């Protein structure tokens, strides 16, 4: 059993979350997407709100498009 620190380093090296590494997460987090989220998080509040609003609209559009394809 590795220590939490070692397990964290292993997860970082593999590009997965610690939860995923120990089998507690069903899905692996896309590292490129996570990097974008972290970049957005560093922006001023007003910019984050605008980006989040745009993303929410795009997600809703995609879900609606998928629902109509069924």
N, CA, C and O atoms as CSV, one atom per row, in Angstrom:
chain,resi,resn,atom,element,x,y,z
A,1,UNK,N,N,0.844,-1.181,0.000
A,1,UNK,CA,C,0.000,0.000,0.000
A,1,UNK,C,C,0.891,1.245,0.000
A,1,UNK,O,O,1.629,1.478,0.957
A,2,UNK,N,N,0.824,2.038,-1.059
A,2,UNK,CA,C,1.621,3.265,-1.080
A,2,UNK,C,C,1.009,4.318,-0.158
A,2,UNK,O,O,-0.187,4.287,0.131
A,3,UNK,N,N,1.840,5.240,0.296
A,3,UNK,CA,C,1.336,6.350,1.101
A,3,UNK,C,C,0.475,7.241,0.214
A,3,UNK,O,O,0.495,7.109,-1.009
A,4,UNK,N,N,-0.274,8.139,0.823
A,4,UNK,CA,C,-1.126,9.056,0.065
A,4,UNK,C,C,-0.265,9.903,-0.867
A,4,UNK,O,O,-0.648,10.165,-2.007
A,5,UNK,N,N,0.899,10.330,-0.378
A,5,UNK,CA,C,1.784,11.154,-1.196
A,5,UNK,C,C,2.265,10.393,-2.429
A,5,UNK,O,O,2.266,10.935,-3.534
A,6,UNK,N,N,2.668,9.154,-2.245
A,6,UNK,CA,C,3.144,8.337,-3.363
A,6,UNK,C,C,1.992,8.052,-4.331
A,6,UNK,O,O,2.168,8.126,-5.547
A,7,UNK,N,N,0.828,7.730,-3.794
A,7,UNK,CA,C,-0.337,7.470,-4.648
A,7,UNK,C,C,-0.684,8.721,-5.445
A,7,UNK,O,O,-1.038,8.629,-6.621
A,8,UNK,N,N,-0.586,9.887,-4.813
A,8,UNK,CA,C,-0.851,11.141,-5.511
A,8,UNK,C,C,0.129,11.364,-6.652
A,8,UNK,O,O,-0.263,11.806,-7.732
A,9,UNK,N,N,1.401,11.061,-6.419
A,9,UNK,CA,C,2.412,11.201,-7.476
A,9,UNK,C,C,2.164,10.224,-8.614
A,9,UNK,O,O,2.347,10.568,-9.782
A,10,UNK,N,N,1.752,9.023,-8.284
A,10,UNK,CA,C,1.426,8.026,-9.314
A,10,UNK,C,C,0.254,8.524,-10.158
A,10,UNK,O,O,0.291,8.461,-11.387
A,11,UNK,N,N,-0.778,9.015,-9.488
A,11,UNK,CA,C,-1.957,9.528,-10.201
A,11,UNK,C,C,-1.567,10.696,-11.099
A,11,UNK,O,O,-2.017,10.772,-12.242
A,12,UNK,N,N,-0.730,11.609,-10.595
A,12,UNK,CA,C,-0.285,12.742,-11.415
A,12,UNK,C,C,0.488,12.266,-12.636
A,12,UNK,O,O,0.277,12.753,-13.747
A,13,UNK,N,N,1.376,11.320,-12.424
A,13,UNK,CA,C,2.184,10.789,-13.523
A,13,UNK,C,C,1.317,10.139,-14.591
A,13,UNK,O,O,1.577,10.288,-15.785
A,14,UNK,N,N,0.293,9.423,-14.162
A,14,UNK,CA,C,-0.609,8.752,-15.094
A,14,UNK,C,C,-1.664,9.690,-15.671
A,14,UNK,O,O,-2.353,9.340,-16.629
A,15,UNK,N,N,-1.791,10.889,-15.084
A,15,UNK,CA,C,-2.787,11.845,-15.564
A,15,UNK,C,C,-4.202,11.471,-15.193
A,15,UNK,O,O,-5.138,11.742,-15.945
A,16,UNK,N,N,-4.367,10.849,-14.033
A,16,UNK,CA,C,-5.697,10.467,-13.555
A,16,UNK,C,C,-5.896,11.029,-12.157
A,16,UNK,O,O,-4.945,11.473,-11.514
A,17,UNK,N,N,-7.144,11.006,-11.692
A,17,UNK,CA,C,-7.417,11.451,-10.327
A,17,UNK,C,C,-7.066,10.327,-9.355
A,17,UNK,O,O,-6.986,9.160,-9.737
A,18,UNK,N,N,-6.861,10.696,-8.117
A,18,UNK,CA,C,-6.578,9.702,-7.092
A,18,UNK,C,C,-7.769,8.766,-6.917
A,18,UNK,O,O,-7.588,7.567,-6.707
A,19,UNK,N,N,-8.987,9.306,-7.002
A,19,UNK,CA,C,-10.188,8.467,-6.926
A,19,UNK,C,C,-10.200,7.420,-8.037
A,19,UNK,O,O,-10.522,6.256,-7.801
A,20,UNK,N,N,-9.851,7.838,-9.230
A,20,UNK,CA,C,-9.825,6.900,-10.352
A,20,UNK,C,C,-8.756,5.830,-10.127
A,20,UNK,O,O,-8.971,4.652,-10.410
A,21,UNK,N,N,-7.612,6.255,-9.618
A,21,UNK,CA,C,-6.514,5.324,-9.398
A,21,UNK,C,C,-6.883,4.220,-8.418
A,21,UNK,O,O,-6.495,3.067,-8.606
A,22,UNK,N,N,-7.631,4.565,-7.371
A,22,UNK,CA,C,-7.991,3.564,-6.366
A,22,UNK,C,C,-9.340,2.907,-6.651
A,22,UNK,O,O,-9.848,2.144,-5.830
A,23,UNK,N,N,-9.920,3.206,-7.823
A,23,UNK,CA,C,-11.147,2.537,-8.226
A,23,UNK,C,C,-12.417,3.109,-7.641
A,23,UNK,O,O,-13.446,2.434,-7.630
A,24,UNK,N,N,-12.372,4.342,-7.153
A,24,UNK,CA,C,-13.559,4.957,-6.560
A,24,UNK,C,C,-14.316,5.833,-7.549
A,24,UNK,O,O,-15.427,6.273,-7.254
A,25,UNK,N,N,-13.740,6.089,-8.708
A,25,UNK,CA,C,-14.394,6.924,-9.708
A,25,UNK,C,C,-14.747,6.068,-10.917
A,25,UNK,O,O,-13.962,5.221,-11.342
A,26,UNK,N,N,-15.928,6.297,-11.462
A,26,UNK,CA,C,-16.371,5.536,-12.621
A,26,UNK,C,C,-15.707,6.006,-13.909
A,26,UNK,O,O,-15.512,5.225,-14.840
A,27,UNK,N,N,-15.366,7.280,-13.950
A,27,UNK,CA,C,-14.845,7.851,-15.182
A,27,UNK,C,C,-13.529,8.565,-14.925
A,27,UNK,O,O,-13.292,9.124,-13.855
A,28,UNK,N,N,-12.693,8.526,-15.933
A,28,UNK,CA,C,-11.432,9.236,-15.867
A,28,UNK,C,C,-11.667,10.668,-16.320
A,28,UNK,O,O,-12.392,10.905,-17.287
A,29,UNK,N,N,-11.060,11.620,-15.630
A,29,UNK,CA,C,-11.199,13.027,-15.992
A,29,UNK,C,C,-10.225,13.337,-17.122
A,29,UNK,O,O,-9.043,13.005,-17.043
A,30,UNK,N,N,-10.726,13.969,-18.164
A,30,UNK,CA,C,-9.910,14.371,-19.298
A,30,UNK,C,C,-8.972,15.494,-18.841
A,30,UNK,O,O,-9.435,16.567,-18.456
A,31,UNK,N,N,-7.665,15.254,-18.881
A,31,UNK,CA,C,-6.695,16.215,-18.366
A,31,UNK,C,C,-6.716,17.525,-19.149
A,31,UNK,O,O,-6.563,18.594,-18.559
A,32,UNK,N,N,-6.900,17.462,-20.457
A,32,UNK,CA,C,-6.955,18.684,-21.265
A,32,UNK,C,C,-8.147,19.542,-20.856
A,32,UNK,O,O,-8.047,20.767,-20.782
A,33,UNK,N,N,-9.263,18.893,-20.595
A,33,UNK,CA,C,-10.454,19.609,-20.155
A,33,UNK,C,C,-10.240,20.193,-18.756
A,33,UNK,O,O,-10.651,21.319,-18.478
A,34,UNK,N,N,-9.600,19.424,-17.888
A,34,UNK,CA,C,-9.310,19.906,-16.540
A,34,UNK,C,C,-8.383,21.124,-16.594
A,34,UNK,O,O,-8.555,22.065,-15.820
A,35,UNK,N,N,-7.411,21.114,-17.494
A,35,UNK,CA,C,-6.513,22.262,-17.649
A,35,UNK,C,C,-7.279,23.513,-18.053
A,35,UNK,O,O,-6.990,24.609,-17.572
A,36,UNK,N,N,-8.260,23.345,-18.940
A,36,UNK,CA,C,-9.088,24.484,-19.344
A,36,UNK,C,C,-9.903,25.023,-18.166
A,36,UNK,O,O,-10.019,26.234,-17.981
A,37,UNK,N,N,-10.461,24.110,-17.378
A,37,UNK,CA,C,-11.239,24.518,-16.205
A,37,UNK,C,C,-10.355,25.290,-15.229
A,37,UNK,O,O,-10.775,26.313,-14.688
A,38,UNK,N,N,-9.148,24.812,-15.005
A,38,UNK,CA,C,-8.235,25.497,-14.100
A,38,UNK,C,C,-7.839,26.870,-14.639
A,38,UNK,O,O,-7.665,27.812,-13.865
A,39,UNK,N,N,-7.698,26.992,-15.949
A,39,UNK,CA,C,-7.405,28.291,-16.557
A,39,UNK,C,C,-8.559,29.256,-16.369
A,39,UNK,O,O,-8.352,30.424,-16.041
A,40,UNK,N,N,-9.762,28.774,-16.574
A,40,UNK,CA,C,-10.953,29.607,-16.385
A,40,UNK,C,C,-11.059,30.049,-14.936
A,40,UNK,O,O,-11.429,31.190,-14.657
A,41,UNK,N,N,-10.741,29.168,-14.029
A,41,UNK,CA,C,-10.846,29.457,-12.600
A,41,UNK,C,C,-9.931,30.602,-12.176
A,41,UNK,O,O,-10.206,31.272,-11.181
A,42,UNK,N,N,-8.859,30.832,-12.910
A,42,UNK,CA,C,-7.907,31.887,-12.567
A,42,UNK,C,C,-8.309,33.252,-13.119
A,42,UNK,O,O,-7.692,34.262,-12.780
A,43,UNK,N,N,-9.320,33.291,-13.952
A,43,UNK,CA,C,-9.760,34.545,-14.560
A,43,UNK,C,C,-10.583,35.373,-13.572
A,43,UNK,O,O,-11.078,34.852,-12.573
A,44,UNK,N,N,-10.722,36.671,-13.864
A,44,UNK,CA,C,-11.595,37.506,-13.030
A,44,UNK,C,C,-13.031,36.975,-13.044
A,44,UNK,O,O,-13.463,36.339,-14.006
A,45,UNK,N,N,-13.741,37.241,-11.984
A,45,UNK,CA,C,-15.105,36.724,-11.784
A,45,UNK,C,C,-16.021,37.007,-12.970
A,45,UNK,O,O,-16.758,36.120,-13.400
A,46,UNK,N,N,-15.988,38.215,-13.500
A,46,UNK,CA,C,-16.878,38.576,-14.604
A,46,UNK,C,C,-16.587,37.717,-15.837
A,46,UNK,O,O,-17.511,37.255,-16.506
A,47,UNK,N,N,-15.317,37.509,-16.132
A,47,UNK,CA,C,-14.957,36.657,-17.276
A,47,UNK,C,C,-15.410,35.224,-17.049
A,47,UNK,O,O,-15.919,34.582,-17.968
A,48,UNK,N,N,-15.230,34.713,-15.831
A,48,UNK,CA,C,-15.674,33.343,-15.521
A,48,UNK,C,C,-17.173,33.206,-15.727
A,48,UNK,O,O,-17.641,32.203,-16.267
A,49,UNK,N,N,-17.928,34.211,-15.298
A,49,UNK,CA,C,-19.383,34.155,-15.454
A,49,UNK,C,C,-19.779,34.112,-16.927
A,49,UNK,O,O,-20.667,33.350,-17.309
A,50,UNK,N,N,-19.126,34.926,-17.755
A,50,UNK,CA,C,-19.439,34.943,-19.188
A,50,UNK,C,C,-19.092,33.606,-19.841
A,50,UNK,O,O,-19.866,33.077,-20.639
A,51,UNK,N,N,-17.934,33.071,-19.500
A,51,UNK,CA,C,-17.508,31.793,-20.078
A,51,UNK,C,C,-18.440,30.671,-19.632
A,51,UNK,O,O,-18.828,29.825,-20.437
A,52,UNK,N,N,-18.796,30.665,-18.359
A,52,UNK,CA,C,-19.699,29.642,-17.828
A,52,UNK,C,C,-21.066,29.725,-18.506
A,52,UNK,O,O,-21.660,28.699,-18.838
A,53,UNK,N,N,-21.561,30.941,-18.710
A,53,UNK,CA,C,-22.845,31.133,-19.380
A,53,UNK,C,C,-22.787,30.562,-20.800
A,53,UNK,O,O,-23.711,29.875,-21.235
A,54,UNK,N,N,-21.698,30.848,-21.517
A,54,UNK,CA,C,-21.545,30.346,-22.881
A,54,UNK,C,C,-21.453,28.819,-22.893
A,54,UNK,O,O,-22.074,28.164,-23.730
A,55,UNK,N,N,-20.688,28.263,-21.979
A,55,UNK,CA,C,-20.550,26.803,-21.902
A,55,UNK,C,C,-21.894,26.150,-21.587
A,55,UNK,O,O,-22.247,25.136,-22.187
A,56,UNK,N,N,-22.645,26.729,-20.646
A,56,UNK,CA,C,-23.962,26.190,-20.310
A,56,UNK,C,C,-24.867,26.163,-21.537
A,56,UNK,O,O,-25.588,25.189,-21.754
A,57,UNK,N,N,-24.836,27.218,-22.336
A,57,UNK,CA,C,-25.640,27.266,-23.552
A,57,UNK,C,C,-25.228,26.204,-24.554
A,57,UNK,O,O,-26.078,25.563,-25.173
A,58,UNK,N,N,-23.931,26.018,-24.713
A,58,UNK,CA,C,-23.429,25.003,-25.643
A,58,UNK,C,C,-23.783,23.598,-25.178
A,58,UNK,O,O,-24.137,22.746,-25.993
A,59,UNK,N,N,-23.691,23.350,-23.887
A,59,UNK,CA,C,-24.061,22.036,-23.351
A,59,UNK,C,C,-25.538,21.765,-23.588
A,59,UNK,O,O,-25.910,20.671,-24.012
A,60,UNK,N,N,-26.380,22.757,-23.318
A,60,UNK,CA,C,-27.825,22.581,-23.524
A,60,UNK,C,C,-28.131,22.322,-24.992
A,60,UNK,O,O,-28.965,21.478,-25.319
A,61,UNK,N,N,-27.453,23.051,-25.875
A,61,UNK,CA,C,-27.651,22.851,-27.313
A,61,UNK,C,C,-27.262,21.421,-27.713
A,61,UNK,O,O,-27.985,20.769,-28.466
A,62,UNK,N,N,-26.142,20.947,-27.217
A,62,UNK,CA,C,-25.684,19.588,-27.546
A,62,UNK,C,C,-26.654,18.541,-27.022
A,62,UNK,O,O,-26.962,17.578,-27.724
A,63,UNK,N,N,-27.138,18.718,-25.796
A,63,UNK,CA,C,-28.097,17.762,-25.231
A,63,UNK,C,C,-29.391,17.738,-26.036
A,63,UNK,O,O,-29.967,16.675,-26.270
A,64,UNK,N,N,-29.839,18.907,-26.453
A,64,UNK,CA,C,-31.075,18.976,-27.238
A,64,UNK,C,C,-30.874,18.299,-28.594
A,64,UNK,O,O,-31.743,17.562,-29.059
A,65,UNK,N,N,-29.737,18.548,-29.219
A,65,UNK,CA,C,-29.440,17.930,-30.516
A,65,UNK,C,C,-29.394,16.408,-30.381
A,65,UNK,O,O,-29.914,15.688,-31.233
A,66,UNK,N,N,-28.774,15.927,-29.314
A,66,UNK,CA,C,-28.681,14.478,-29.089
A,66,UNK,C,C,-30.064,13.887,-28.839
A,66,UNK,O,O,-30.374,12.802,-29.332
A,67,UNK,N,N,-30.897,14.594,-28.077
A,67,UNK,CA,C,-32.237,14.099,-27.763
A,67,UNK,C,C,-33.082,13.974,-29.030
A,67,UNK,O,O,-33.866,13.033,-29.155
A,68,UNK,N,N,-32.933,14.914,-29.975
A,68,UNK,CA,C,-33.728,14.863,-31.200
A,68,UNK,C,C,-33.223,13.821,-32.184
A,68,UNK,O,O,-33.955,13.426,-33.091
A,69,UNK,N,N,-31.989,13.370,-32.022
A,69,UNK,CA,C,-31.455,12.325,-32.913
A,69,UNK,C,C,-32.005,10.961,-32.558
A,69,UNK,O,O,-31.976,10.051,-33.387
A,70,UNK,N,N,-32.508,10.796,-31.336
A,70,UNK,CA,C,-32.993,9.477,-30.880
A,70,UNK,C,C,-34.263,9.099,-31.509
A,70,UNK,O,O,-34.794,8.024,-31.229
